[in-house]
């Protein structure tokens, strides 16, 4: 079998794995390098990097049990219930709590976060679809459907404090990449996606796997004392039979949102039938998270999550990286009617 080159081995590693190697070699400024530039920097270390990525015979054959888990163990902190994280306890525990999430899933989360962070910042500043202006929008309860799974990646790398209402490079962008797995539970023919924002613009894009119509309110409406912008995408799923499952995905950019400390949260409303929901939040290099915590909101109250609320099938875990560039959390079998929120400070 042909021996792989050092470059090939490095290029196959995730950004988090490369960061750990750079830290071990005491390479200065590695966090600010792109993945490709970091690979070149590591290659310049010569034999030192070879020793780290090509273990000797003894290490390879006697420490195989610990090889993968040690890397991911350094990257992830996993818990079933919330652990508020701050400056004083930012180091990763040497023995993280036992959890019900497989090592494979943890590695996938790390790779997905690293993959997103290795790409250039992305946002949408122009509508790609033709929206119809209306004075009122229909209900988006989707009673004839069951949303089974939600997956959301929130990219805050283009966020900044707002100094004007610009939409584009001078503005502040929060971009959401979302996916839904849905079951058609009735003869209803239209599924509605209804994103909202308290910012000054909301740009939506979808893959149009089904025929779509796009609607927006002709003027923003007030919810309490908050000015809200709402869009709706109506997916025509009349071609599906009752009981069929289907997937939807899209990208939304929320312009000039998350400007107040109370706005710094993401999450989901759990409805009957939701089996699984997850959120991955990405942070810029110059504005990593300082601490985070999870809450459940119900009946207008915020309740900090306690372990006993997650006995049986109801559990969640939170993971983060040592560089404070991302936070991941998921909830299995969330309780219907509750709003699950992941909050942070930066």
N, C-alpha and C positions, 0 to 999 in steps of 0.2 A: 504493500500500500504506500502510495506516495505521501511523503511528509508535507503537511500544509505549511505555508510560509507564515512568518510572524504577522505580516500584514493581513493575511486572510483571517487568521484567528482573531486579531483585534477588530477587524471590520465586522465580524459576526457578533461581537459582544454588544450588549445594550449600553446606553450612555451611562447608566448608573454603575455598571461593572467597570467601564473605563475610568469613571471618576474614582472608584476605589483603588484601582491600580495606580492612577496618577497621585493619589494621596499617599499611597504606600511608598512611592518613589520620591515623595516630597517635591513634586513639580509645582512651581508657583504659578498662580493665575490660570489654572486649568479650567476653573468654572466658567470663565469668560470665553473659552475657545469653542468653536463649532466641533461637531463630532469628528469630521474629517481632519480638522486642524489638530485635534487632540490625538488622533491616531498618529499623525506625523510626529508630534512631539514625543509620544511614547516610543516610536520607532527609533528616535534619536538616542534613546537611553541604551540601545544595544543589548548587551548580554544581561543587563539588570532586568529588563522587561521580559526577556526570554525565560529567566528563572521563575518569574511570577506566573507566566502563562503556560510554561512547559514544566510541570513538577517532575522531580526525579522518580525513579522506580518505586522507592519506599513510600513516598507520599501518594503516588498514583494508586498503589495497590493496597495500602493500609488505611488511608484516610478517605476512601471513596465515599463513605457514609456521610462525611461532614463537608465535602467539597462544595456541593451546590447549596446546601442549607446555610452554610456560613456566610456566603455572599448575600443571599436573600435575607437571612436573619439580620444582617447589618443594615439592609435597605429598608425593611418593613418593621413596623411596630403594629401588632395585631391584638385587638381586644374585642370581647363580646359586648362590653358595655363601655360607655363613654369614659375616657380619661382626659380631663382637661389638660392641655399641654402648654407649657410656658417656658420662659427662658431658663428657669431653675431646673427643669427636668427634661431638657431637650435631648439628652443622650439616649441612645437606643438601649433598652434593657439587655443584659447578657443572656437572660433566659426569658424570652417572651412567653405570655400565657398560652396554654394549650388551647387550640381552636379547632373548629370543624371544617376549616377551609383547606383544601388540598394544596400541596406545594406547587402543583402545576398551575392552579389559579393564581397564586401569589406571583409566580414568575410571569404569567400573562399580564397581570396588572402592571408590573414593573416595566415590561417590554413595551406595553401600549403607551405608558406615560413617557418613556424615553423616546419612543417613535414620534409622538406628538411634539415633544420639546426639541427634537432634532430638526424639525421643519421650520421654515420661516413663519413669522407671525401671520395669521390669516384672519381676514374680516371681509364683510360685504358692505359696500357703501352705495350700491345702486340696485334698485329692484330689478330682478331678472324675469319676473312674471308680471303680467298685466292685471292690476287690481281694479275691482269695481268699487267705486265710492257709494256707500249706503248710509242712510240716516240711523239705522238700527241694525243690530246683528242678532241672528237667532240664537237660541240656547245651544251650548256646546256640551251638554251632558252625555251625549252618545249612549242613551239608555239601551239601544239595541245591540250594543257591542260590549265585549269584555276585554279590557287591556290586561294582558297576561304578564308582560315584562316591559320594563323601561330601562334604557341605558342612556346616560347623559354624560358628555364630556364638556366641561366649562373651561374655556381658554381665556384667562385674564391677562395674558402677556401684553395686550395692547391697551390695557386700562391705564388711565392716568387721572389725576384731579382735573376737573373741568374748569377751564378758564373762559370758554365761550361755548356756543351751541354748534360748533363745527361737526359735520359728518364727513369723515375721511381721515387722512393722516393727522390732522390737527385735533381731532376729537378723541373721545375715549370709547373704546370698543370692548364689549364682552361678547364672545362668540360661543354659541352652543351647538354642538354636534349631537343630534339626538336620534334614537332608534326606538321603535315600538313593535312588539309582537302582539297581535290582536286576534280575537275570535269573533266572527260574525254570529251573534246569538239570536237574531231575528231576521225578518224580511227587510229590515232597514237597508236603504241603498246608499246612504251618504254618511261617511265618518268625518268628523270635524276636528281639526287641530286649531287651537285658539290661543296663540301666544300673546302676552301682554307685557308692557313695560311702563315704568314711571319715568323713563328717560325721555329724550326728545325725538327719537326715531327708532323704528324696528324694521329691519330688512330680513325677509324670509326667502328661503330657497328650499326646494324639495326635488326628489328624483322623478316625480311624476310617473311612478310605476302604475298609477291608475289615472283616468281622466280627472282633471282638477279644475276648480273655479276658485278665484282668489277675491276676497272681500276686505275692505277696510272702512272704518267709520269716517264719515266726511269731516268730522272734527272730534278732538279728544273729549272724553267724558270724565267727570269727577267721581272718584270713589272715596267717600268721606271728603277730605280736603286734598286728596292726591289726584293729580292730573294723569290719567291713564291713556295709553295708546294701545289699541287692540287690532290684531289682524286675524283673519280666519282663512283656512284652506279647507275646501270641501272636496273630499275624495269620493269619487263615484265608484262604489264597489258592487254595483248591481250585477256584475258578471259572476260574483261568487255565490255559492249556495250557503244556506244556513248551516252553521257548524264549521265552516271553512276557517282556517287561520291564514293570516297574511301579515306582512311586515311593511312598515313605513319608516322612512328616514329623511332627515333634512338638516339644514344649517340655518340658524338664526343669529343675526348680529344685533345686539342691544346697544344703542348709542347713548353715551353719557348717562349710564345707569350706575348703580352701586356707589353713589356719591356720599351717602351718609353712613356712619358706623352701623346704624340699625338696618341698613340695606345689605350688609355683607353676609348673605346666606344664600344657599341653593337648596333645593329639595324637591319634594313631590307630595301630592295629595293622594293618599291611598284609597282606592275604591274597591268594592267587592270583586273578587276574582284575581286581583293583582298578586302574582306569585313572587315577584322579585323586582327590586329596583336598585340601581347603582348610580353613583355620581363620582366622577373623577374631575378634580379641580386643579388646573395648572396655573403656576405663578411665575411672574417674571423674575429674572436673575436679581434685579435691583430692588425687588419688593417681595421677598419670600414671606410665607406666613410666620407669625410670631406665636400664636396659639390658636387652638380650635376646640370646638365642643359641639355636641349634638343635642337637639331638643325635639320633643314632640309638642305640637301645638294642637289643642282641641278646646272647644268651648271658650275661645278667646283667651286661653291661658297657655303660657309656655311652661312646660314641665321638663325638668332635666331628667334624662333617661336613667332608670335604675335597673340593675341586673334582673330583679325578680319579674319585671315586665316582659322579659324575653326568655322565659322558660319554655320548654317544649319546642315547637316549630318556629316560634318567633325569636329570631336572633339577628344580630348584625355584627359586622366587624369594621374597624377603621384601620387603614394603613397609610403610612406616609414615608417619605424618603429622608435620608440624613441631610440632604442639601436644602430641605424645606421648599422644594420646587413643586410638589404636588401632594394632594390628599385624596385618598380613595375611601369610599364607604359603600356598603351595600346592606340592604335589609331583605331578609327572606320572610315571606308570609306577613307583610305589614298589615296592621289592623285597619280595616275600612273606616273612613271618616277622620283619620288622623293626618296631620301634616307633619312630615318628617323633614327636619331642617338641619343642615350642616352649616355652622357659623364659624367665622374666623376673624382674627385681627391681623393686620399687616403693617 
